[in-house]
Amino acid sequence: MANDGKRILVVALRKKTEALRMAGGLTLLEDPVKVRVVGELDDPAEAEEQLEMLEFGEVPVVYMDGDREADVGELADDILEADVVYMV
């Protein structure tokens, strides 16, 4: 995804399946998109279709534990590197 477009970060915090759906739609902009999922998916079966779409679009999906200091640091780095951040 070498592109000079905006770097987009989607943080799936509360409405995780909706965040994954949004990230899939954002790939249509042809800007690089990255997803961070905080905690477990509420309903993995419901999110499966969105995860498949993101995999097909080669969108990195990173699962993190909001209580781990290392994960929080990586999230902070991603936020600083992104041009646009959506927290859903």
Helices and strands as residue ranges (DSSP letters): E 8-12, H 16-26, G 27-29, E 33-38, H 44-56, E 61-64, H 69-81, E 84-87
